Amino acid sequence: MKRTFNFGKIDYYNTGRKINAVEVSVELKEEKDGKPVFSASGDVWNIKHTDIVCGGQCLDDPSIVKHLKGNKTFEEILDLWHKYHLNDTHAGTYEQEMCIKENEEERNLIEKRLKEEKKDKYISHYEVSCELLKKHNLYEVEVDGKPYKYGHSWLYWDIPSEDLLRIKKLLVS
C-alpha cells in the first residue's frame, strides 16, 4: 500500500512567498515473512516543479515543520515516521538503542576519549555506540534465544496493532 500526500505550497526559504510544493509518500509493505514495514519520505519542489530542493528523510526539517504545523495529516505522518520508519532496519534491540539515545552526554565523553586515544578526528557513531553499550553491559544481548552483538545485522521492530491501524487508515482515507 502506498500513497502520496500533497500538502500544498510552503515558503521553504522564508522569503515571504509560498512557492515550494510539498509531497510526502507513505508506504506500508510486507517483509518476506509477512511482517509490515513502514516508510515515509518527503519532497519539497522548486517553483517550476522540475526538481526537488529538499527530499528524502526530511520530514522533520524545521522549515517544513514550521509551515505544516497544525496540519493533522502531516502531524500524524510525522509521528509515525519518528516511531516506525524502516522498522526492519534497526542496528540494535529497543533496549540497546534507547541506551544510546538516553546517554548522549556519556556518548560525547566516550567519543572525545576515543579521538584523543586514536589521535583521529573521525570516530564513527557505531564505534562510540559499541563502547557505550559495552560500558552498560548491553553490547551483546539475547535476541530470539541467541546472542546478538549490536550492529551485526538488521533487526525488525514490530509496529503495535493500534499504530498499524493508524497507518492503514492514512493509506486508505
Number of C-alpha atoms within 10 A of each C-alpha: 12 15 15 14 16 14 16 12 18 21 16 24 13 10 8 9 11 15 19 22 20 22 18 21 17 21 19 20 13 11 11 7 6 8 14 19 21 22 19 24 19 23 21 25 21 16 14 10 12 8 12 17 14 18 17 13 14 17 24 14 13 11 15 20 16 13 16 18 10 10 11 10 13 19 15 13 22 18 14 19 20 12 13 19 20 17 18 18 13 16 17 25 21 11 11 22 16 11 17 19 12 10 13 13 11 13 21 13 13 17 22 14 13 18 14 11 9 10 10 9 11 10 14 10 10 12 12 21 24 21 17 24 20 13 10 12 11 21 18 17 16 11 12 6 7 9 10 18 19 23 16 9 12 14 18 18 18 13 18 9 9 8 13 18 12 13 20 14 10 17 17 9 6
